Amino acid sequence: MSDVDEFMREQPASQPRAGRKSKLEPYKSDILKLHGGDYLLPQIQQFLLQRRGVEVSISQLSRFIAKNDEVVKKP
């Protein structure tokens, strides 16, 4: 028996992570509306903090928009 086989017998594989929802999901329509209205990411970030009390990084916001905005997605 190889070391790998022994390890696999002793340590079961971890379960795949269930899909986590983004903390931005409740604000998806606001974010996409602002983005579609040509607001810049720092402006959307400011809106979320001031009007919704949600602190988010520019990179988180950018990834969220890329995953959720149909206009951004390529065919």
CHARMM internal coordinates of N, CA and C (Angstrom, degrees):
IC EDIT
DIST 1 N 1 CA 1.4542
DIST 1 CA 1 C 1.5251
ANGL 1 N 1 CA 1 C 108.85
DIST 1 C 2 N 1.3110
ANGL 1 CA 1 C 2 N 115.93
DIHE 1 N 1 CA 1 C 2 N 133.59
DIST 2 N 2 CA 1.4621
ANGL 1 C 2 N 2 CA 119.45
DIHE 1 CA 1 C 2 N 2 CA -178.31
DIST 2 CA 2 C 1.5281
ANGL 2 N 2 CA 2 C 110.42
DIHE 1 C 2 N 2 CA 2 C -82.09
DIST 2 C 3 N 1.3181
ANGL 2 CA 2 C 3 N 114.11
DIHE 2 N 2 CA 2 C 3 N 165.74
DIST 3 N 3 CA 1.4651
ANGL 2 C 3 N 3 CA 120.07
DIHE 2 CA 2 C 3 N 3 CA 177.54
DIST 3 CA 3 C 1.5269
ANGL 3 N 3 CA 3 C 111.15
DIHE 2 C 3 N 3 CA 3 C -58.94
DIST 3 C 4 N 1.3230
ANGL 3 CA 3 C 4 N 115.98
DIHE 3 N 3 CA 3 C 4 N -37.91
DIST 4 N 4 CA 1.4668
ANGL 3 C 4 N 4 CA 120.31
DIHE 3 CA 3 C 4 N 4 CA -179.55
DIST 4 CA 4 C 1.5204
ANGL 4 N 4 CA 4 C 110.21
DIHE 3 C 4 N 4 CA 4 C -64.52
DIST 4 C 5 N 1.3270
ANGL 4 CA 4 C 5 N 116.51
DIHE 4 N 4 CA 4 C 5 N -46.30
DIST 5 N 5 CA 1.4652
ANGL 4 C 5 N 5 CA 120.65
DIHE 4 CA 4 C 5 N 5 CA 179.40
DIST 5 CA 5 C 1.5271
ANGL 5 N 5 CA 5 C 111.11
DIHE 4 C 5 N 5 CA 5 C -61.59
DIST 5 C 6 N 1.2967
ANGL 5 CA 5 C 6 N 116.03
DIHE 5 N 5 CA 5 C 6 N -42.51
DIST 6 N 6 CA 1.4638
ANGL 5 C 6 N 6 CA 120.97
DIHE 5 CA 5 C 6 N 6 CA 179.10
DIST 6 CA 6 C 1.5344
ANGL 6 N 6 CA 6 C 110.30
DIHE 5 C 6 N 6 CA 6 C -63.00
DIST 6 C 7 N 1.3151
ANGL 6 CA 6 C 7 N 115.71
DIHE 6 N 6 CA 6 C 7 N -45.45
DIST 7 N 7 CA 1.4666
ANGL 6 C 7 N 7 CA 120.14
DIHE 6 CA 6 C 7 N 7 CA 179.29
DIST 7 CA 7 C 1.5240
ANGL 7 N 7 CA 7 C 110.38
DIHE 6 C 7 N 7 CA 7 C -60.72
DIST 7 C 8 N 1.3452
ANGL 7 CA 7 C 8 N 116.23
DIHE 7 N 7 CA 7 C 8 N -44.12
DIST 8 N 8 CA 1.4612
ANGL 7 C 8 N 8 CA 120.33
DIHE 7 CA 7 C 8 N 8 CA -178.46
DIST 8 CA 8 C 1.5312
ANGL 8 N 8 CA 8 C 111.18
DIHE 7 C 8 N 8 CA 8 C -64.40
DIST 8 C 9 N 1.3015
ANGL 8 CA 8 C 9 N 116.50
DIHE 8 N 8 CA 8 C 9 N -34.01
DIST 9 N 9 CA 1.4681
ANGL 8 C 9 N 9 CA 120.63
DIHE 8 CA 8 C 9 N 9 CA 178.57
DIST 9 CA 9 C 1.5232
ANGL 9 N 9 CA 9 C 110.35
DIHE 8 C 9 N 9 CA 9 C -69.67
DIST 9 C 10 N 1.3324
ANGL 9 CA 9 C 10 N 116.68
DIHE 9 N 9 CA 9 C 10 N -39.04
DIST 10 N 10 CA 1.4629
ANGL 9 C 10 N 10 CA 121.71
DIHE 9 CA 9 C 10 N 10 CA -177.20
DIST 10 CA 10 C 1.5250
ANGL 10 N 10 CA 10 C 112.81
DIHE 9 C 10 N 10 CA 10 C -79.87
DIST 10 C 11 N 1.3106
ANGL 10 CA 10 C 11 N 116.59
DIHE 10 N 10 CA 10 C 11 N -34.43
DIST 11 N 11 CA 1.4693
ANGL 10 C 11 N 11 CA 121.65
DIHE 10 CA 10 C 11 N 11 CA -175.24
DIST 11 CA 11 C 1.5240
ANGL 11 N 11 CA 11 C 109.99
DIHE 10 C 11 N 11 CA 11 C -119.45
DIST 11 C 12 N 1.3232
ANGL 11 CA 11 C 12 N 118.42
DIHE 11 N 11 CA 11 C 12 N 105.74
DIST 12 N 12 CA 1.4625
ANGL 11 C 12 N 12 CA 118.20
DIHE 11 CA 11 C 12 N 12 CA 177.00
DIST 12 CA 12 C 1.5359
ANGL 12 N 12 CA 12 C 110.23
DIHE 11 C 12 N 12 CA 12 C -67.01
DIST 12 C 13 N 1.3167
ANGL 12 CA 12 C 13 N 114.58
DIHE 12 N 12 CA 12 C 13 N 149.80
DIST 13 N 13 CA 1.4642
ANGL 12 C 13 N 13 CA 119.49
DIHE 12 CA 12 C 13 N 13 CA 179.32
DIST 13 CA 13 C 1.5198
ANGL 13 N 13 CA 13 C 109.07
DIHE 12 C 13 N 13 CA 13 C -65.48
DIST 13 C 14 N 1.3128
ANGL 13 CA 13 C 14 N 115.88
DIHE 13 N 13 CA 13 C 14 N 147.14
DIST 14 N 14 CA 1.4601
ANGL 13 C 14 N 14 CA 119.32
DIHE 13 CA 13 C 14 N 14 CA 177.03
DIST 14 CA 14 C 1.5244
ANGL 14 N 14 CA 14 C 109.33
DIHE 13 C 14 N 14 CA 14 C -71.84
DIST 14 C 15 N 1.2947
ANGL 14 CA 14 C 15 N 115.27
DIHE 14 N 14 CA 14 C 15 N 151.26
DIST 15 N 15 CA 1.4602
ANGL 14 C 15 N 15 CA 120.97
DIHE 14 CA 14 C 15 N 15 CA 179.53
DIST 15 CA 15 C 1.5155
ANGL 15 N 15 CA 15 C 109.65
DIHE 14 C 15 N 15 CA 15 C -73.97
DIST 15 C 16 N 1.3264
ANGL 15 CA 15 C 16 N 117.20
DIHE 15 N 15 CA 15 C 16 N 146.41
DIST 16 N 16 CA 1.4705
ANGL 15 C 16 N 16 CA 118.99
DIHE 15 CA 15 C 16 N 16 CA 176.37
DIST 16 CA 16 C 1.5228
ANGL 16 N 16 CA 16 C 109.36
DIHE 15 C 16 N 16 CA 16 C -61.37
DIST 16 C 17 N 1.3174
ANGL 16 CA 16 C 17 N 115.19
DIHE 16 N 16 CA 16 C 17 N 143.91
DIST 17 N 17 CA 1.4597
ANGL 16 C 17 N 17 CA 119.68
DIHE 16 CA 16 C 17 N 17 CA -179.37
DIST 17 CA 17 C 1.5192
ANGL 17 N 17 CA 17 C 109.79
DIHE 16 C 17 N 17 CA 17 C -70.32
DIST 17 C 18 N 1.3001
ANGL 17 CA 17 C 18 N 114.35
DIHE 17 N 17 CA 17 C 18 N 136.72
DIST 18 N 18 CA 1.4640
ANGL 17 C 18 N 18 CA 118.91
DIHE 17 CA 17 C 18 N 18 CA 174.49
DIST 18 CA 18 C 1.5213
ANGL 18 N 18 CA 18 C 107.58
DIHE 17 C 18 N 18 CA 18 C -69.60
DIST 18 C 19 N 1.2978
ANGL 18 CA 18 C 19 N 117.32
DIHE 18 N 18 CA 18 C 19 N 147.94
DIST 19 N 19 CA 1.4593
ANGL 18 C 19 N 19 CA 120.96
DIHE 18 CA 18 C 19 N 19 CA -179.53
DIST 19 CA 19 C 1.5169
ANGL 19 N 19 CA 19 C 111.59
DIHE 18 C 19 N 19 CA 19 C -57.86
DIST 19 C 20 N 1.2927
ANGL 19 CA 19 C 20 N 116.36
DIHE 19 N 19 CA 19 C 20 N 121.18
DIST 20 N 20 CA 1.4646
ANGL 19 C 20 N 20 CA 121.17
DIHE 19 CA 19 C 20 N 20 CA 177.84
DIST 20 CA 20 C 1.5010
ANGL 20 N 20 CA 20 C 108.97
DIHE 19 C 20 N 20 CA 20 C -88.71
DIST 20 C 21 N 1.3062
ANGL 20 CA 20 C 21 N 115.36
DIHE 20 N 20 CA 20 C 21 N 141.09
DIST 21 N 21 CA 1.4510
ANGL 20 C 21 N 21 CA 119.55
DIHE 20 CA 20 C 21 N 21 CA 175.34
DIST 21 CA 21 C 1.5147
ANGL 21 N 21 CA 21 C 108.70
DIHE 20 C 21 N 21 CA 21 C -87.84
DIST 21 C 22 N 1.2883
ANGL 21 CA 21 C 22 N 115.36
DIHE 21 N 21 CA 21 C 22 N 142.56
DIST 22 N 22 CA 1.4509
ANGL 21 C 22 N 22 CA 121.57
DIHE 21 CA 21 C 22 N 22 CA 178.51
DIST 22 CA 22 C 1.5217
ANGL 22 N 22 CA 22 C 109.61
DIHE 21 C 22 N 22 CA 22 C -72.18
DIST 22 C 23 N 1.3163
ANGL 22 CA 22 C 23 N 116.27
DIHE 22 N 22 CA 22 C 23 N 147.27
DIST 23 N 23 CA 1.4606
ANGL 22 C 23 N 23 CA 119.22
DIHE 22 CA 22 C 23 N 23 CA 175.09
DIST 23 CA 23 C 1.5268
ANGL 23 N 23 CA 23 C 110.19
DIHE 22 C 23 N 23 CA 23 C -67.04
DIST 23 C 24 N 1.3223
ANGL 23 CA 23 C 24 N 117.00
DIHE 23 N 23 CA 23 C 24 N -12.74
DIST 24 N 24 CA 1.4649
ANGL 23 C 24 N 24 CA 121.13
DIHE 23 CA 23 C 24 N 24 CA 178.33
DIST 24 CA 24 C 1.5255
ANGL 24 N 24 CA 24 C 112.73
DIHE 23 C 24 N 24 CA 24 C -86.19
DIST 24 C 25 N 1.3093
ANGL 24 CA 24 C 25 N 117.60
DIHE 24 N 24 CA 24 C 25 N -12.26
DIST 25 N 25 CA 1.4647
ANGL 24 C 25 N 25 CA 121.71
DIHE 24 CA 24 C 25 N 25 CA -176.44
DIST 25 CA 25 C 1.5388
ANGL 25 N 25 CA 25 C 112.93
DIHE 24 C 25 N 25 CA 25 C -52.87
DIST 25 C 26 N 1.3308
ANGL 25 CA 25 C 26 N 119.65
DIHE 25 N 25 CA 25 C 26 N -43.37
DIST 26 N 26 CA 1.4676
ANGL 25 C 26 N 26 CA 119.13
DIHE 25 CA 25 C 26 N 26 CA 179.48
DIST 26 CA 26 C 1.5370
ANGL 26 N 26 CA 26 C 113.51
DIHE 25 C 26 N 26 CA 26 C -63.41
DIST 26 C 27 N 1.3205
ANGL 26 CA 26 C 27 N 117.32
DIHE 26 N 26 CA 26 C 27 N -17.82
DIST 27 N 27 CA 1.4641
ANGL 26 C 27 N 27 CA 122.13
DIHE 26 CA 26 C 27 N 27 CA -176.61
DIST 27 CA 27 C 1.5267
ANGL 27 N 27 CA 27 C 111.97
DIHE 26 C 27 N 27 CA 27 C -109.73
DIST 27 C 28 N 1.3135
ANGL 27 CA 27 C 28 N 115.77
DIHE 27 N 27 CA 27 C 28 N 13.97
DIST 28 N 28 CA 1.4676
ANGL 27 C 28 N 28 CA 121.80
DIHE 27 CA 27 C 28 N 28 CA -174.60
DIST 28 CA 28 C 1.5245
ANGL 28 N 28 CA 28 C 111.93
DIHE 27 C 28 N 28 CA 28 C -53.91
DIST 28 C 29 N 1.3249
ANGL 28 CA 28 C 29 N 117.59
DIHE 28 N 28 CA 28 C 29 N -48.35
DIST 29 N 29 CA 1.4716
ANGL 28 C 29 N 29 CA 119.25
DIHE 28 CA 28 C 29 N 29 CA -177.37
DIST 29 CA 29 C 1.5203
ANGL 29 N 29 CA 29 C 111.14
DIHE 28 C 29 N 29 CA 29 C -64.34
DIST 29 C 30 N 1.3356
ANGL 29 CA 29 C 30 N 118.01
DIHE 29 N 29 CA 29 C 30 N -39.60
DIST 30 N 30 CA 1.4692
ANGL 29 C 30 N 30 CA 121.30
DIHE 29 CA 29 C 30 N 30 CA 177.48
DIST 30 CA 30 C 1.5246
ANGL 30 N 30 CA 30 C 110.70
DIHE 29 C 30 N 30 CA 30 C -61.78
DIST 30 C 31 N 1.3264
ANGL 30 CA 30 C 31 N 115.34
DIHE 30 N 30 CA 30 C 31 N -46.97
DIST 31 N 31 CA 1.4703
ANGL 30 C 31 N 31 CA 121.19
DIHE 30 CA 30 C 31 N 31 CA -177.09
DIST 31 CA 31 C 1.5291
ANGL 31 N 31 CA 31 C 110.31
DIHE 30 C 31 N 31 CA 31 C -62.50
DIST 31 C 32 N 1.3253
ANGL 31 CA 31 C 32 N 116.23
DIHE 31 N 31 CA 31 C 32 N -47.62
DIST 32 N 32 CA 1.4573
ANGL 31 C 32 N 32 CA 119.69
DIHE 31 CA 31 C 32 N 32 CA -177.18
DIST 32 CA 32 C 1.5301
ANGL 32 N 32 CA 32 C 111.88
DIHE 31 C 32 N 32 CA 32 C -69.39
DIST 32 C 33 N 1.3200
ANGL 32 CA 32 C 33 N 117.02
DIHE 32 N 32 CA 32 C 33 N -32.82
DIST 33 N 33 CA 1.4654
ANGL 32 C 33 N 33 CA 120.29
DIHE 32 CA 32 C 33 N 33 CA 176.70
DIST 33 CA 33 C 1.5249
ANGL 33 N 33 CA 33 C 110.28
DIHE 32 C 33 N 33 CA 33 C -66.07
DIST 33 C 34 N 1.3174
ANGL 33 CA 33 C 34 N 116.56
DIHE 33 N 33 CA 33 C 34 N -45.11
DIST 34 N 34 CA 1.4682
ANGL 33 C 34 N 34 CA 120.29
DIHE 33 CA 33 C 34 N 34 CA 177.95
DIST 34 CA 34 C 1.5284
ANGL 34 N 34 CA 34 C 110.52
DIHE 33 C 34 N 34 CA 34 C -64.00
DIST 34 C 35 N 1.3130
ANGL 34 CA 34 C 35 N 116.40
DIHE 34 N 34 CA 34 C 35 N -44.24
DIST 35 N 35 CA 1.4637
ANGL 34 C 35 N 35 CA 120.65
DIHE 34 CA 34 C 35 N 35 CA -179.83
DIST 35 CA 35 C 1.5235
ANGL 35 N 35 CA 35 C 110.59
DIHE 34 C 35 N 35 CA 35 C -62.44
DIST 35 C 36 N 1.3300
ANGL 35 CA 35 C 36 N 116.11
DIHE 35 N 35 CA 35 C 36 N -42.41
DIST 36 N 36 CA 1.4655
ANGL 35 C 36 N 36 CA 120.69
DIHE 35 CA 35 C 36 N 36 CA 177.85
DIST 36 CA 36 C 1.5168
ANGL 36 N 36 CA 36 C 112.58
DIHE 35 C 36 N 36 CA 36 C -67.02
DIST 36 C 37 N 1.3357
ANGL 36 CA 36 C 37 N 116.08
DIHE 36 N 36 CA 36 C 37 N -22.22
DIST 37 N 37 CA 1.4613
ANGL 36 C 37 N 37 CA 121.70
DIHE 36 CA 36 C 37 N 37 CA 177.64
DIST 37 CA 37 C 1.5146
ANGL 37 N 37 CA 37 C 112.43
DIHE 36 C 37 N 37 CA 37 C -90.07
DIST 37 C 38 N 1.3131
ANGL 37 CA 37 C 38 N 116.77
DIHE 37 N 37 CA 37 C 38 N 16.69
DIST 38 N 38 CA 1.4631
ANGL 37 C 38 N 38 CA 124.01
DIHE 37 CA 37 C 38 N 38 CA 176.32
DIST 38 CA 38 C 1.5291
ANGL 38 N 38 CA 38 C 114.35
DIHE 37 C 38 N 38 CA 38 C 67.22
DIST 38 C 39 N 1.3404
ANGL 38 CA 38 C 39 N 116.55
DIHE 38 N 38 CA 38 C 39 N 25.64
DIST 39 N 39 CA 1.4659
ANGL 38 C 39 N 39 CA 119.03
DIHE 38 CA 38 C 39 N 39 CA 172.91
DIST 39 CA 39 C 1.5154
ANGL 39 N 39 CA 39 C 108.49
DIHE 38 C 39 N 39 CA 39 C -77.66
DIST 39 C 40 N 1.3056
ANGL 39 CA 39 C 40 N 116.31
DIHE 39 N 39 CA 39 C 40 N 143.26
DIST 40 N 40 CA 1.4635
ANGL 39 C 40 N 40 CA 122.32
DIHE 39 CA 39 C 40 N 40 CA 179.50
DIST 40 CA 40 C 1.5252
ANGL 40 N 40 CA 40 C 110.27
DIHE 39 C 40 N 40 CA 40 C -79.11
DIST 40 C 41 N 1.3154
ANGL 40 CA 40 C 41 N 115.83
DIHE 40 N 40 CA 40 C 41 N 157.25
DIST 41 N 41 CA 1.4619
ANGL 40 C 41 N 41 CA 120.37
DIHE 40 CA 40 C 41 N 41 CA -179.01
DIST 41 CA 41 C 1.5371
ANGL 41 N 41 CA 41 C 112.83
DIHE 40 C 41 N 41 CA 41 C -54.95
DIST 41 C 42 N 1.3373
ANGL 41 CA 41 C 42 N 119.30
DIHE 41 N 41 CA 41 C 42 N -42.90
DIST 42 N 42 CA 1.4682
ANGL 41 C 42 N 42 CA 117.94
DIHE 41 CA 41 C 42 N 42 CA 178.06
DIST 42 CA 42 C 1.5392
ANGL 42 N 42 CA 42 C 112.65
DIHE 41 C 42 N 42 CA 42 C -62.89
DIST 42 C 43 N 1.3191
ANGL 42 CA 42 C 43 N 117.09
DIHE 42 N 42 CA 42 C 43 N -31.36
DIST 43 N 43 CA 1.4625
ANGL 42 C 43 N 43 CA 120.26
DIHE 42 CA 42 C 43 N 43 CA 177.64
DIST 43 CA 43 C 1.5285
ANGL 43 N 43 CA 43 C 110.76
DIHE 42 C 43 N 43 CA 43 C -70.30
DIST 43 C 44 N 1.3204
ANGL 43 CA 43 C 44 N 116.71
DIHE 43 N 43 CA 43 C 44 N -40.48
DIST 44 N 44 CA 1.4667
ANGL 43 C 44 N 44 CA 120.96
DIHE 43 CA 43 C 44 N 44 CA 177.63
DIST 44 CA 44 C 1.5254
ANGL 44 N 44 CA 44 C 109.15
DIHE 43 C 44 N 44 CA 44 C -66.47
DIST 44 C 45 N 1.3114
ANGL 44 CA 44 C 45 N 116.25
DIHE 44 N 44 CA 44 C 45 N -40.39
DIST 45 N 45 CA 1.4652
ANGL 44 C 45 N 45 CA 121.47
DIHE 44 CA 44 C 45 N 45 CA 176.92
DIST 45 CA 45 C 1.5330
ANGL 45 N 45 CA 45 C 110.09
DIHE 44 C 45 N 45 CA 45 C -59.42
DIST 45 C 46 N 1.3112
ANGL 45 CA 45 C 46 N 116.44
DIHE 45 N 45 CA 45 C 46 N -43.73
DIST 46 N 46 CA 1.4625
ANGL 45 C 46 N 46 CA 121.94
DIHE 45 CA 45 C 46 N 46 CA 179.31
DIST 46 CA 46 C 1.5372
ANGL 46 N 46 CA 46 C 110.52
DIHE 45 C 46 N 46 CA 46 C -63.80
DIST 46 C 47 N 1.3272
ANGL 46 CA 46 C 47 N 117.27
DIHE 46 N 46 CA 46 C 47 N -43.67
DIST 47 N 47 CA 1.4595
ANGL 46 C 47 N 47 CA 121.60
DIHE 46 CA 46 C 47 N 47 CA 177.36
DIST 47 CA 47 C 1.5275
ANGL 47 N 47 CA 47 C 110.42
DIHE 46 C 47 N 47 CA 47 C -57.24
DIST 47 C 48 N 1.3324
ANGL 47 CA 47 C 48 N 116.25
DIHE 47 N 47 CA 47 C 48 N -48.54
DIST 48 N 48 CA 1.4568
ANGL 47 C 48 N 48 CA 120.07
DIHE 47 CA 47 C 48 N 48 CA -177.99
DIST 48 CA 48 C 1.5233
ANGL 48 N 48 CA 48 C 112.00
DIHE 47 C 48 N 48 CA 48 C -60.91
DIST 48 C 49 N 1.3110
ANGL 48 CA 48 C 49 N 116.58
DIHE 48 N 48 CA 48 C 49 N -40.00
DIST 49 N 49 CA 1.4588
ANGL 48 C 49 N 49 CA 120.13
DIHE 48 CA 48 C 49 N 49 CA -179.79
DIST 49 CA 49 C 1.5244
ANGL 49 N 49 CA 49 C 111.40
DIHE 48 C 49 N 49 CA 49 C -70.91
DIST 49 C 50 N 1.3393
ANGL 49 CA 49 C 50 N 116.38
DIHE 49 N 49 CA 49 C 50 N -49.15
DIST 50 N 50 CA 1.4653
ANGL 49 C 50 N 50 CA 120.21
DIHE 49 CA 49 C 50 N 50 CA -174.72
DIST 50 CA 50 C 1.5246
ANGL 50 N 50 CA 50 C 113.82
DIHE 49 C 50 N 50 CA 50 C -74.65
DIST 50 C 51 N 1.3243
ANGL 50 CA 50 C 51 N 116.84
DIHE 50 N 50 CA 50 C 51 N -40.08
DIST 51 N 51 CA 1.4686
ANGL 50 C 51 N 51 CA 120.08
DIHE 50 CA 50 C 51 N 51 CA -173.36
DIST 51 CA 51 C 1.5206
ANGL 51 N 51 CA 51 C 113.99
DIHE 50 C 51 N 51 CA 51 C -98.89
DIST 51 C 52 N 1.3223
ANGL 51 CA 51 C 52 N 117.28
DIHE 51 N 51 CA 51 C 52 N -22.62
DIST 52 N 52 CA 1.4650
ANGL 51 C 52 N 52 CA 120.10
DIHE 51 CA 51 C 52 N 52 CA -177.03
DIST 52 CA 52 C 1.5258
ANGL 52 N 52 CA 52 C 113.07
DIHE 51 C 52 N 52 CA 52 C -120.09
DIST 52 C 53 N 1.3395
ANGL 52 CA 52 C 53 N 117.00
DIHE 52 N 52 CA 52 C 53 N -8.88
DIST 53 N 53 CA 1.4602
ANGL 52 C 53 N 53 CA 120.55
DIHE 52 CA 52 C 53 N 53 CA 178.81
DIST 53 CA 53 C 1.5171
ANGL 53 N 53 CA 53 C 113.60
DIHE 52 C 53 N 53 CA 53 C 69.77
DIST 53 C 54 N 1.3381
ANGL 53 CA 53 C 54 N 116.50
DIHE 53 N 53 CA 53 C 54 N 25.99
DIST 54 N 54 CA 1.4619
ANGL 53 C 54 N 54 CA 121.55
DIHE 53 CA 53 C 54 N 54 CA -177.50
DIST 54 CA 54 C 1.5261
ANGL 54 N 54 CA 54 C 109.03
DIHE 53 C 54 N 54 CA 54 C -110.74
DIST 54 C 55 N 1.3238
ANGL 54 CA 54 C 55 N 115.23
DIHE 54 N 54 CA 54 C 55 N 121.51
DIST 55 N 55 CA 1.4610
ANGL 54 C 55 N 55 CA 120.46
DIHE 54 CA 54 C 55 N 55 CA 177.80
DIST 55 CA 55 C 1.5216
ANGL 55 N 55 CA 55 C 108.54
DIHE 54 C 55 N 55 CA 55 C -96.20
DIST 55 C 56 N 1.3241
ANGL 55 CA 55 C 56 N 115.54
DIHE 55 N 55 CA 55 C 56 N 125.67
DIST 56 N 56 CA 1.4544
ANGL 55 C 56 N 56 CA 120.80
DIHE 55 CA 55 C 56 N 56 CA -176.14
DIST 56 CA 56 C 1.5247
ANGL 56 N 56 CA 56 C 108.77
DIHE 55 C 56 N 56 CA 56 C -145.66
DIST 56 C 57 N 1.3265
ANGL 56 CA 56 C 57 N 116.48
DIHE 56 N 56 CA 56 C 57 N 146.95
DIST 57 N 57 CA 1.4594
ANGL 56 C 57 N 57 CA 119.65
DIHE 56 CA 56 C 57 N 57 CA 178.34
DIST 57 CA 57 C 1.5234
ANGL 57 N 57 CA 57 C 109.59
DIHE 56 C 57 N 57 CA 57 C -81.80
DIST 57 C 58 N 1.3160
ANGL 57 CA 57 C 58 N 115.06
DIHE 57 N 57 CA 57 C 58 N 161.36
DIST 58 N 58 CA 1.4644
ANGL 57 C 58 N 58 CA 120.79
DIHE 57 CA 57 C 58 N 58 CA 177.16
DIST 58 CA 58 C 1.5286
ANGL 58 N 58 CA 58 C 109.84
DIHE 57 C 58 N 58 CA 58 C -61.89
DIST 58 C 59 N 1.3300
ANGL 58 CA 58 C 59 N 117.26
DIHE 58 N 58 CA 58 C 59 N -39.12
DIST 59 N 59 CA 1.4654
ANGL 58 C 59 N 59 CA 119.65
DIHE 58 CA 58 C 59 N 59 CA -178.75
DIST 59 CA 59 C 1.5295
ANGL 59 N 59 CA 59 C 111.01
DIHE 58 C 59 N 59 CA 59 C -66.95
DIST 59 C 60 N 1.3313
ANGL 59 CA 59 C 60 N 118.34
DIHE 59 N 59 CA 59 C 60 N -39.03
DIST 60 N 60 CA 1.4635
ANGL 59 C 60 N 60 CA 120.70
DIHE 59 CA 59 C 60 N 60 CA 176.40
DIST 60 CA 60 C 1.5266
ANGL 60 N 60 CA 60 C 110.40
DIHE 59 C 60 N 60 CA 60 C -62.32
DIST 60 C 61 N 1.3085
ANGL 60 CA 60 C 61 N 115.10
DIHE 60 N 60 CA 60 C 61 N -44.17
DIST 61 N 61 CA 1.4605
ANGL 60 C 61 N 61 CA 121.12
DIHE 60 CA 60 C 61 N 61 CA -179.80
DIST 61 CA 61 C 1.5234
ANGL 61 N 61 CA 61 C 110.49
DIHE 60 C 61 N 61 CA 61 C -63.26
DIST 61 C 62 N 1.3093
ANGL 61 CA 61 C 62 N 116.65
DIHE 61 N 61 CA 61 C 62 N -44.34
DIST 62 N 62 CA 1.4563
ANGL 61 C 62 N 62 CA 121.64
DIHE 61 CA 61 C 62 N 62 CA 179.47
DIST 62 CA 62 C 1.5244
ANGL 62 N 62 CA 62 C 111.46
DIHE 61 C 62 N 62 CA 62 C -60.82
DIST 62 C 63 N 1.3281
ANGL 62 CA 62 C 63 N 116.93
DIHE 62 N 62 CA 62 C 63 N -45.52
DIST 63 N 63 CA 1.4736
ANGL 62 C 63 N 63 CA 121.01
DIHE 62 CA 62 C 63 N 63 CA 178.73
DIST 63 CA 63 C 1.5220
ANGL 63 N 63 CA 63 C 111.13
DIHE 62 C 63 N 63 CA 63 C -64.02
DIST 63 C 64 N 1.3273
ANGL 63 CA 63 C 64 N 116.60
DIHE 63 N 63 CA 63 C 64 N -41.18
DIST 64 N 64 CA 1.4587
ANGL 63 C 64 N 64 CA 120.31
DIHE 63 CA 63 C 64 N 64 CA -179.87
DIST 64 CA 64 C 1.5229
ANGL 64 N 64 CA 64 C 110.44
DIHE 63 C 64 N 64 CA 64 C -62.17
DIST 64 C 65 N 1.3140
ANGL 64 CA 64 C 65 N 116.65
DIHE 64 N 64 CA 64 C 65 N -44.90
DIST 65 N 65 CA 1.4695
ANGL 64 C 65 N 65 CA 120.73
DIHE 64 CA 64 C 65 N 65 CA 179.75
DIST 65 CA 65 C 1.5308
ANGL 65 N 65 CA 65 C 110.05
DIHE 64 C 65 N 65 CA 65 C -64.64
DIST 65 C 66 N 1.3116
ANGL 65 CA 65 C 66 N 117.04
DIHE 65 N 65 CA 65 C 66 N -43.94
DIST 66 N 66 CA 1.4685
ANGL 65 C 66 N 66 CA 120.17
DIHE 65 CA 65 C 66 N 66 CA -179.57
DIST 66 CA 66 C 1.5267
ANGL 66 N 66 CA 66 C 111.66
DIHE 65 C 66 N 66 CA 66 C -60.14
DIST 66 C 67 N 1.3186
ANGL 66 CA 66 C 67 N 117.19
DIHE 66 N 66 CA 66 C 67 N -35.06
DIST 67 N 67 CA 1.4622
ANGL 66 C 67 N 67 CA 121.01
DIHE 66 CA 66 C 67 N 67 CA -179.09
DIST 67 CA 67 C 1.5243
ANGL 67 N 67 CA 67 C 112.60
DIHE 66 C 67 N 67 CA 67 C -80.52
DIST 67 C 68 N 1.3165
ANGL 67 CA 67 C 68 N 117.39
DIHE 67 N 67 CA 67 C 68 N -23.60
DIST 68 N 68 CA 1.4563
ANGL 67 C 68 N 68 CA 120.07
DIHE 67 CA 67 C 68 N 68 CA -170.08
DIST 68 CA 68 C 1.5160
ANGL 68 N 68 CA 68 C 116.39
DIHE 67 C 68 N 68 CA 68 C -115.94
DIST 68 C 69 N 1.3023
ANGL 68 CA 68 C 69 N 118.58
DIHE 68 N 68 CA 68 C 69 N -16.09
DIST 69 N 69 CA 1.4640
ANGL 68 C 69 N 69 CA 120.54
DIHE 68 CA 68 C 69 N 69 CA -175.42
DIST 69 CA 69 C 1.5244
ANGL 69 N 69 CA 69 C 110.01
DIHE 68 C 69 N 69 CA 69 C -92.05
DIST 69 C 70 N 1.3130
ANGL 69 CA 69 C 70 N 116.63
DIHE 69 N 69 CA 69 C 70 N 113.62
DIST 70 N 70 CA 1.4703
ANGL 69 C 70 N 70 CA 121.65
DIHE 69 CA 69 C 70 N 70 CA -179.23
DIST 70 CA 70 C 1.5284
ANGL 70 N 70 CA 70 C 111.74
DIHE 69 C 70 N 70 CA 70 C -63.13
DIST 70 C 71 N 1.3112
ANGL 70 CA 70 C 71 N 118.27
DIHE 70 N 70 CA 70 C 71 N -29.65
DIST 71 N 71 CA 1.4761
ANGL 70 C 71 N 71 CA 121.67
DIHE 70 CA 70 C 71 N 71 CA -179.42
DIST 71 CA 71 C 1.5158
ANGL 71 N 71 CA 71 C 109.67
DIHE 70 C 71 N 71 CA 71 C -67.62
DIST 71 C 72 N 1.3298
ANGL 71 CA 71 C 72 N 117.71
DIHE 71 N 71 CA 71 C 72 N -34.59
DIST 72 N 72 CA 1.4525
ANGL 71 C 72 N 72 CA 122.57
DIHE 71 CA 71 C 72 N 72 CA -177.81
DIST 72 CA 72 C 1.5279
ANGL 72 N 72 CA 72 C 111.26
DIHE 71 C 72 N 72 CA 72 C -76.69
DIST 72 C 73 N 1.3383
ANGL 72 CA 72 C 73 N 116.61
DIHE 72 N 72 CA 72 C 73 N -32.77
DIST 73 N 73 CA 1.4571
ANGL 72 C 73 N 73 CA 120.76
DIHE 72 CA 72 C 73 N 73 CA -176.07
DIST 73 CA 73 C 1.5196
ANGL 73 N 73 CA 73 C 111.38
DIHE 72 C 73 N 73 CA 73 C -66.04
DIST 73 C 74 N 1.3206
ANGL 73 CA 73 C 74 N 114.75
DIHE 73 N 73 CA 73 C 74 N 139.69
DIST 74 N 74 CA 1.4558
ANGL 73 C 74 N 74 CA 120.42
DIHE 73 CA 73 C 74 N 74 CA 179.12
DIST 74 CA 74 C 1.5283
ANGL 74 N 74 CA 74 C 109.51
DIHE 73 C 74 N 74 CA 74 C -90.41
DIST 74 C 75 N 1.3171
ANGL 74 CA 74 C 75 N 117.66
DIHE 74 N 74 CA 74 C 75 N 145.11
DIST 75 N 75 CA 1.4799
ANGL 74 C 75 N 75 CA 120.34
DIHE 74 CA 74 C 75 N 75 CA -179.54
DIST 75 CA 75 C 1.5124
ANGL 75 N 75 CA 75 C 112.56
DIHE 74 C 75 N 75 CA 75 C -67.30
END
COOR INIT
IC SEED 1 N 1 CA 1 C
IC BUILD
